Each structure stands twice: as structure tokens, then as C-alpha cells.
Amino acid sequence: MKVKRAEKYGFCSGVRIADMKVKRFAAAGNTGAILGQVVHNERVVQEMEDLGVRTVEALESVSEPTIVFSAHGVPPSYHEKASGLGLRILDTTCKFVYDIHWESKQAREAGHHLVFIGDPNHREVIGYTNDLDPSTYHIVSTVADIEGVDWSQYENIKVFYQTTLNAEDYEEVVRAIEARAREVRRADTICYATKENQDAARALAEDDTVGVIVVVGGKKSANTKHLWDICKDAKPSYLVQGADDLDPAWFAGVDIVGLTAGASTPDYVIDEVERRLSSL
Ligand code: SF4
């Protein structure tokens, strides 16, 4: 069986840089703790633990000298809180996430009401909103979420998207706000890395020579799930965390299998999956 990789897949620049920063930190003999998964991939979390950088869920649980903030970013107040606890900070927040922190702060100061399209439980969105007065923003992801709000009370609204979303999926939601509000501006915050991986997955899904697609990524990774959704709309597609999850029965009669991977999937996991597929 032949394997055809998507044109773009796997680690984005933000995660590559975060991964490199943590590995350099560990290689220099430092120990630390990462607040939340460095990326949403269980293999990477284990790899980091093996390097002496374990994952914690709260700043108060850190006994190591350094706290690592992941590529998703944290609420600005966490920097002061960490310093107050005597911790050093290794900040690997992605530049694009910092752009949204900055642009949403500017919009708030200019008097805009903020709307974040995304998952209120995602750490990136928590980073944008945790420190804000709840009356200054909404987090929405469905048309039902916007019902019951008098959007006309706000003079100006600025809409931000969680970086890893597919903007097209939320067009209806943003239009519904626009139909009810006085003035709405959209910030262009979808990360290009996500879009490139999605476009390449779409091309693979539309490729008639490809019989089945394998999407590699963590089960908690939102962008991996988006890739899987794109693929399975077109043809049989399977989400795996690694080579051991592959079931040969999926590939009966298939000559070419498509391969793509979420933005939090390390290269070595993708290579392992490709080797196993090629051996089938
Ligand atoms: S997906 Fe985009 S925004 Fe998120 S970490 Fe990667 S480069 Fe940054």
C-alpha cells in the first residue's frame, strides 16, 4: 500500500518553537513544570515528562523552580501570580496568540464589546477572557449561544476567532450577530498554519486516487478533530494517536492511503504511522 502525505500537516511554527524552547531548557539541566499540556498530544506530554518537565494543572502545584507557559498562552495575570509564588517563567506562548491578546486589549480600550468565537473551556480562550470583566465580552460558538443577548446595546462589537477554528464553520454565527448589532468588525485571527493544514486535508479528501485517510493526532486536539471532520465528510477516515491504533481491516482493497496530522503531532509519530502503513 502506498502512502500519500498531505501537502501540509503536523506541527505548526508556534508548536515547533515551543517544543524547541522546552527541549533546550531541559538539555541545559533545568527542571520545570508545564501548566497544562504543552500541546494537545499525549506522546509529547510523556516525552516532556521523560525530560524532567512534568505537566501540572495549577500554578500552586509547582514545586520546580520554573513554570512553562504553553503555546496556547495564559491570562496575563498568571505572570504576576507565578512571580508572586517565586517561580521563574519560560514563556512559549505563540506569537499569533499574543497578537490576539494585544488586539483584543486595544479593542477593549477603544470601547468595543468583545466576542470570542470558540470553546470557553479551551486554554487559549481562557487566556483571552479570564482576567476580563464578564460584562465586556461573550464567548459563542453556535447561533443558539447568541440568542437572548441584546446585541444592539453595544455601540461597537469586535469579533475574534480562536486561532485553530475554521472560520467558514462559524459564518452563520457571526452573520447572526451582525444582523442584530449596530456595528461589528471582525479581527482576522484564524492561524494560517491551521488553514494550510485544513486546505491540504481537503485536497487529500478530494483526491480520487486516495481510498482511505489516516489522521494522526491527540484525542484532545481540537485542530486534529477539525482535520478528521474534513476528511471523513469525503471518504472513510480514521483518527489515530499512533501506529498501534491502526487496524489493517480499514485498508482492505485500498491501494493508496492519505496521511495527515494535527498541528500538535510530532514528526516522529507521523513517521511511525507511515512506516506501519507502508508495511501493510
Ligand atoms: S496553530 Fe497557529 S496560533 Fe496555534 S500555536 Fe500553531 S502557529 Fe500558533
Residues whose N, C-alpha, C, O or C-beta is under 5 A from the ligand:
A	BS01	SF4	C12 S13 G14 V15 A71 C94 F96 V97 T163 C191 A193 T194 A263
